[in-house]
Structure formats: structure tokens, C-alpha cells
Amino acid sequence: MYEKKGLTQIYCGPGKGKTSVAIGQAIRAVGHGKRAIVIQFLKGRETSRLDYLSSMEPDVRLFRFEKKDKYYEDLTEEEKKAENENIRKGLNFARKVLLTEESDMLILDEILGVQEFGIVTEEEVIALIQAKDDETELIMTGNVVTDGVKNAADRVVSLEVVK
């Protein structure tokens, strides 16, 4: 059964698969006649693993605001400064999507990493959660979730490698 109320879900932890689980939720939503927007952070433009989503447009749309072809951690300090501006544009776009109710589901892939790097604050992430209406599903991913963000979310799932 597809839930009527849009939840805020977080997929976090040291394990792999957080993005895959989030994308799986988007595909499931499309199966129920919904539309999803995915905004990917910190992975640079070289991450083509999600490019298959273009075949699902306009039901699933993928956005990356970063311009460099490398992962964020591999950038110089100067390059990081420029990318921080691009990342903030992505955050502003996410806010717009939530306020205009442009989509049934918004996935912010690695937004928790953006917070962990100090590019956005915990308060800004919580404000995104609070900007969401009751119908929109909001999914956030990243390794570490702060207590404030955890408390603001409806569901927090930690993925970890057991063996």
C-alpha cells in the first residue's frame, strides 16, 4: 500500500545502498502515478550511474548543480568554494520545489553530507523538512544524521554492513 501522507525519510549510515534505496522509492512512486525530483549533491558530474533515470523523464527528473567532474572531497579549496555556491543553488532549488509543490517526491541525495561538510547548517536542513507539505514525500541520504534532523524526520533508516 502506498502511503497517502508524504513522509520525511532519511537513509543514513556507513553502508552502501542509500542512493539505491532512495531511487527505488522514486520508481515505486512512479508506479503509483506520482512524479519525483532527484537532486544529487557532492558526487560531481562524473557520476553517471543515475543517468538511466533520463529514460523515466518527465516522471523522474535528476538535477546536479555542481560543475566539476570530481567528487567533492577530491577538489582543491578554491574549487570547493566555487562548488559550495553551486550546491547552495541546489538547496535553493530544493526549497522552491517544496514550496511550489512541483513534485510528489523530492530526493536530496547526500544532503546530509552537505551538512556534514558545513556547506549548509542543520537549521537549513530542518527548514527544508518544515517547508514540505503533508502530501510531498521527502527523502534525504548521507552517512551521518544529526539529532535535530533525526527528530524532524518521520522515519530514519540506518544502513550498515553487518558482514
Secondary structure, 3 states (H helix, E strand, C coil): CCCCCCCEEEEECCCCCHHHHHHHHHHHHHHCCCCEEEEECCCCCCCCCCHHHHHHCCCEEEEECCCCCCCHHHCCHHHHHHHHHHHHHHHHHHHHHHHHCCCCEEEEECHHHHHHCCCCCHHHHHHHHHHCCCCCEEEEEECCCCHHHHHHCCEEEECCCCC
